Amino acid sequence: MENSDLPIRLIRQETVAQKTLAATFELPGLPYAFAPGQAAVLSLSEGGAPGEGRTLSLASAPAELPLVTFATRTASGSRFKEAISRARPGDEFFLSPPFGEFLLPSGEELVFPLIFLAGGIGITPFRSMLRECGRTLAEKSSGPPVLLTLNRTAEETPYREECRQWNELGVARWVAVETRSAKSGGTPRDELVRRALEEILEGTGMEARLYLAGPPAMVDSLSEILTAAFGFPRERLTVDLFFGYA
């Protein structure tokens, strides 16, 4: 594939959580290949003038090509988010080649337990992974991956229904942490997260391979809790930062 943007057309949109929109596009039949966990730049015009493009993780699986799906929060009111919110089926966007090293382990590394920690819209690379090879991960590693989602409320949890289905089908063990209670005098947010992580790590042990995706502040906070409070080895932690999202 040449290193240039491809024109793609919007097929459909759906609300996957409060203030969160998923958009599915169709590629024009040209070759395009990506690995679960990778990202691409979605732009309003070819080449992506300032303010017209965003780096987004692919939320769909490679097996779903020629369709690709992205999800984004819609609350900020940026030019890009306003445009994608107003878009209609058939509208043209542009897609860069895929990139990124937020990739699943391979070979002997697959025997270790997997933990996916998703803050808000950070669930998108894990959705790609689970839709592409969830069953394989459950069979080759020591049980299904653990998927921890961190959001303010249930209504703000992207792809909540899919998470529930993965849990029921044994594709992933879903642990949902909702932090709104911390703001209303309930258990502090960090304590809620610590408790969830403690339970998860008791089940997987420190040999697990842990993936963490979400807004930078959340990623930094969870990384600190994992390494300082629990002594989780930093070399077994892979992170993906979602700038501009909450």
C-alpha positions in Angstrom: 0.0 0.0 0.0 1.3 3.4 -0.9 2.0 5.8 1.9 -1.0 8.1 1.1 -4.5 8.8 2.4 -7.3 6.7 1.0 -10.8 8.1 0.3 -13.5 6.3 2.4 -17.2 6.7 2.6 -19.4 6.8 5.7 -21.8 3.8 5.9 -23.4 4.3 9.3 -23.2 5.9 12.7 -24.4 4.7 16.1 -24.3 6.0 19.6 -22.3 3.5 21.7 -22.4 5.4 25.0 -23.4 8.8 26.3 -21.6 11.4 24.2 -19.8 8.7 22.3 -20.3 8.1 18.6 -19.1 5.2 16.4 -18.7 5.6 12.7 -18.3 2.8 10.2 -16.7 3.5 6.8 -16.1 1.5 3.7 -12.8 1.3 1.9 -12.8 1.7 -1.9 -11.5 -1.8 -2.7 -7.8 -0.8 -2.5 -5.5 -3.0 -0.3 -5.5 -2.0 3.4 -4.2 -4.1 6.2 -3.8 -3.5 9.9 -3.2 -5.4 13.2 -5.6 -5.2 16.1 -4.6 -2.4 18.4 -3.2 -0.1 15.7 -4.4 3.4 14.9 -4.8 5.6 11.8 -5.5 9.3 11.1 -9.1 10.0 10.0 -9.4 13.3 8.2 -12.0 15.5 6.7 -9.8 16.2 3.6 -6.9 14.5 1.9 -3.7 15.3 3.8 -5.6 16.5 6.9 -5.3 20.3 7.2 -4.9 21.5 10.9 -8.0 20.7 12.9 -9.4 18.4 10.2 -7.9 15.1 11.3 -7.7 12.9 14.4 -5.5 9.9 15.3 -8.0 7.2 16.4 -7.6 3.5 17.2 -9.4 1.2 14.8 -12.3 -0.2 16.8 -13.1 -2.9 14.2 -11.3 -6.1 13.5 -9.2 -6.8 10.4 -11.6 -9.5 9.5 -14.3 -6.9 9.0 -12.5 -5.2 6.1 -13.4 -3.5 3.8 -15.4 -1.9 6.7 -13.5 0.0 9.4 -15.0 1.5 12.5 -13.8 4.4 14.8 -15.4 5.7 17.9 -15.0 9.2 19.4 -16.3 11.3 22.2 -18.5 14.1 20.9 -18.6 16.5 23.8 -15.6 18.8 23.0 -17.1 20.7 20.1 -13.9 20.6 18.0 -14.2 21.1 14.2 -13.5 17.4 13.6 -16.0 16.1 16.1 -18.7 18.5 14.9 -18.1 17.4 11.3 -18.3 13.7 12.1 -21.4 14.2 14.2 -23.2 16.0 11.3 -22.0 13.6 8.6 -24.4 11.5 6.6 -24.0 8.1 4.9 -22.1 8.5 1.7 -20.0 11.4 2.9 -16.3 11.2 2.1 -13.5 11.1 4.6 -9.8 10.2 4.2 -7.8 7.4 6.0 -4.1 7.3 6.6 -2.1 4.0 6.6 -2.2 2.3 9.9 0.5 2.6 12.5 1.3 1.8 16.1 2.9 -0.8 18.3 0.1 -1.4 20.8 -0.1 -5.0 19.7 -0.9 -8.3 21.2 1.9 -10.6 22.3 2.8 -13.5 20.0 4.4 -16.9 20.3 5.5 -18.0 23.8 4.3 -14.7 25.3 0.7 -15.8 24.6 0.8 -18.4 27.4 0.7 -15.6 30.1 -2.5 -14.1 31.4 -3.7 -10.9 29.6 -5.2 -7.9 31.3 -6.8 -5.0 29.4 -7.4 -1.8 31.2 -9.6 0.7 29.3 -10.3 4.2 30.3 -13.3 5.7 28.5 -12.8 5.6 24.7 -9.6 3.6 25.4 -11.7 0.5 24.9 -11.4 0.8 21.1 -8.1 -1.1 20.5 -9.3 -3.9 22.9 -12.5 -4.2 20.9 -10.5 -4.7 17.8 -8.4 -7.3 19.5 -11.3 -9.2 21.0 -13.4 -9.1 17.9 -10.5 -10.5 15.8 -9.1 -13.1 18.1 -10.9 -13.2 21.4 -11.5 -17.0 21.3 -7.9 -17.7 20.3 -6.7 -15.6 23.2 -8.9 -17.4 25.7 -7.6 -20.8 24.4 -3.9 -20.0 24.1 -3.4 -17.9 27.2 -4.3 -19.0 30.7 -7.9 -18.2 30.4 -9.9 -15.3 28.9 -8.3 -11.8 29.1 -9.5 -9.7 31.9 -11.1 -6.5 30.6 -11.4 -3.6 33.1 -13.3 -0.6 32.0 -13.0 2.7 33.9 -15.8 5.3 33.4 -17.8 7.8 35.4 -21.1 6.0 34.9 -22.6 2.9 33.2 -24.2 5.2 30.5 -20.7 6.6 29.6 -19.2 3.2 29.1 -18.6 2.6 25.4 -19.7 -0.7 23.9 -21.2 -1.8 27.3 -23.5 -4.3 25.7 -20.6 -6.0 23.8 -18.6 -6.1 27.1 -21.5 -7.9 28.7 -21.7 -10.4 25.8 -17.9 -11.1 25.9 -18.3 -11.8 29.6 -21.2 -14.2 29.1 -19.5 -16.0 26.2 -16.2 -16.4 28.0 -14.4 -14.2 25.5 -13.2 -11.9 28.3 -13.8 -11.5 32.0 -15.3 -8.0 32.3 -14.8 -5.8 35.4 -16.6 -2.4 35.3 -15.4 0.4 37.6 -17.8 3.4 37.6 -16.4 6.4 39.5 -19.4 8.7 39.8 -19.9 7.6 43.5 -16.5 9.0 44.3 -17.7 12.5 43.5 -20.9 12.1 45.7 -19.1 11.2 48.9 -18.7 7.5 48.1 -15.5 5.5 47.9 -12.7 7.6 46.4 -11.9 6.8 42.8 -8.3 5.6 43.4 -9.6 3.3 46.1 -12.2 1.8 43.7 -9.5 1.2 41.1 -7.1 -0.2 43.7 -9.6 -2.7 44.9 -10.4 -3.8 41.3 -6.7 -4.2 40.4 -6.0 -6.1 43.6 -8.7 -8.6 42.8 -7.5 -9.0 39.2 -3.9 -9.4 40.1 -4.7 -12.0 42.7 -6.2 -14.0 40.0 -3.6 -13.6 37.3 -0.4 -13.0 39.3 2.5 -10.8 38.3 3.3 -12.9 35.2 0.4 -11.3 33.4 0.9 -9.0 30.4 -1.0 -5.8 31.0 -2.3 -3.4 28.4 -3.5 0.1 29.4 -5.3 2.6 27.1 -7.0 5.9 27.8 -6.5 9.6 28.5 -2.9 10.4 29.5 -3.8 11.5 33.1 -5.6 8.2 33.7 -2.8 6.1 32.1 -0.2 7.9 34.3 -2.3 7.4 37.4 -3.0 3.7 36.8 0.7 3.1 35.8 1.8 4.6 39.1 -0.7 2.5 41.1 0.3 -0.7 39.3 4.1 -0.2 39.6 4.4 1.6 43.0 1.5 0.2 45.0 1.4 -3.4 43.6 5.0 -3.7 42.3 3.9 -4.7 38.9 6.9 -5.0 36.5 7.0 -2.0 34.2 8.4 -4.1 31.4 5.2 -6.1 31.3 3.1 -3.0 30.9 2.2 -1.6 27.4 0.4 1.7 27.2 -1.5 3.6 24.6 -2.3 7.3 25.2 -5.6 8.9 23.9 -4.9 12.7 23.8 -7.9 15.0 24.0 -10.3 12.5 25.5 -11.9 11.9 28.9 
